Amino acid sequence: MVDPTATPAGGARLDVTAEHDPETGSVVLYIAGEVDLATADTFDEQLRGYLVAGNTRVILELTQVGFLGSAGLAALVAAARRADELDLALRLVTDTHPVLRPLEITGLRELFEIRKTVDEAIRT
């Protein structure tokens, strides 16, 4: 498995921390850093590891993401497709420009349930 706190070639850094709530079947992935070509493989691998049967809800907390590039968008789209195949709820938590703007200009915002807080994402 790729070290989620490693600094990939190019110097970009991506941190992924997971919290699991067995009572609700929710997994919250706290993502921080840049999601771009240098970190997208790590991001995708982390997402795949949690988009599995047994989890009913996967929440991506993205408020600490400073950049979301096309490779990161592609990983999010792949995650949405996988979640749909497994009948899992995939929710994004963010209200930040570096994440919302790329989703808006690519027309991908409608593909995701976006909430402002983790609590709201868990409750809905």
Residue, then its C-alpha position, 0 to 999 in steps of 0.5 A: m500500500v502507498d504511504p498516504t503521507a508520503t511526498p510524491a515526485g514533484g514535491a506535492r503532499l497529500d495526507v489522508t486520515a480515516e475515521h470509521d463509525p461502525e454504528t452508522g457504517s460511515v467512513v470519513l476520509y479527511i483529505a489535506g494537501e494537493v490532489d493533482l497528477a503527482t498525488a492522484d494515484t495515492f488518492d485513488e488508492q485510498l478511495r478504493g480501499y474504503l469504497v467496499a461492501g460493508n461501508t454504507r457511507v463514505i464521506l470525503e472531507l475536503t476543506q483542507v484541499g488546496f488544489l484539485g486538478s484534473a487527475g483528482l477530478a478523474a479519481l473523484v468520478a471513478a469513486a462516484r462510479r464505484a460507490d454507485e456500483l456498490d450502492l454506497a453513499l459517497r458525499l463530499v464535505t467542502d465549502t472551499h473555492p479550490v474544490l468547488r470551482p473545478l467541480e463547477i467549471t467541469g460540470l461535475r458538481e451535480l454528480f456529487e452530494i456536497r455538504k458543509t459539515v461532516d455531521e450534516a453528511i452523516r445525518t443525510 
